[in-house]
Every structure is written in C-alpha cells, then in structure tokens.
Amino acid sequence: MREEKRPEALIRRPIHPPTGEVRELLRRPPAAKKNTPPEQTNAEQFYYSKQMQAKTHMIVVLTDGEQLEGIIEWYDRDCLKLNRENGPNLMLYKHCIKYLYKAEPE
C-alpha cells in the first residue's frame, strides 16, 4: 500500500482544552438567577408629584365615560383629590378612573 503524505493543515486532530481550564469551569458556582423586577417603580408617584407641583390642568376620564377637569391637589394609594374651578372639589377613587391626561391650553 502506498501511504500518502498530507500537509499538516489537513490532518485532523481533536482539540481538547487544557485540563486546568476544565477544572476551573467545574469549580465556578452556577450563574445567579435574575432578580424579579420590583413591584413598584414609583412612576405613578413621580407623575402625580410633577403634575401637582406644576398645577397642571388635567382631564380625568371615569370608567362610565364622564370627563372631569381640574388640578390634582393630593393623592394616596387609593384616591386623588381634584380641585375644580367650575364645580365642587372631588375626591376620586383610582379604580373609577379609566385614564387621565393634560388639558390642552386654551
């Protein structure tokens, strides 16, 4: 039989990492699990505080479709107080609010 000579580049050899690297990988602790995001981001607090300080006229749309306009005076976890110029001031429960937005300047 005739033995062919192959160039070194064509000879296939298995590649094994050095044994020290394998041991180091086995010793490492497993990657930590990602933490769950916080329940509160304080975005609501930031938004209400900003609108209260600027005394922004807001339009509040209730779940029944009624629209109220006024300035937010204060808020807490469950409700907010809306000061109105053309009507009595109101305390609104947040679960009754569909959404709210800034009133257009006249």
HUJO-V619177 format. One record per pair of residues at least 24 apart in sequence whose ideal C-beta (glycine too) atoms are under 8 Angstrom apart, sorted by sequence separation. I is the first residue (numbers start at 1). J is the second residue. D is the distance in Angstrom with one decimal. If there is no record, write none. Layout:
((I | J | D) (I | J | D))
This chain:
((48 | 72 | 6.2) (58 | 82 | 7.5) (68 | 92 | 7.6) (48 | 75 | 4.9) (62 | 92 | 7.5) (48 | 80 | 7.1) (60 | 92 | 6.5) (63 | 96 | 5.7) (65 | 98 | 8.0) (62 | 96 | 5.5) (63 | 97 | 7.3) (69 | 103 | 5.8) (62 | 97 | 6.2) (63 | 98 | 4.9) (61 | 97 | 7.3) (62 | 98 | 6.1) (60 | 97 | 5.8) (61 | 98 | 4.8) (61 | 99 | 5.4) (61 | 100 | 6.8) (60 | 100 | 4.5) (61 | 101 | 8.0) (59 | 100 | 6.5) (58 | 100 | 5.4) (59 | 101 | 5.7) (58 | 101 | 7.0) (59 | 102 | 7.6) (58 | 102 | 6.2) (59 | 103 | 5.0) (57 | 102 | 7.2) (58 | 103 | 6.3) (56 | 102 | 5.7) (57 | 103 | 4.0) (56 | 103 | 7.8) (51 | 102 | 7.7))
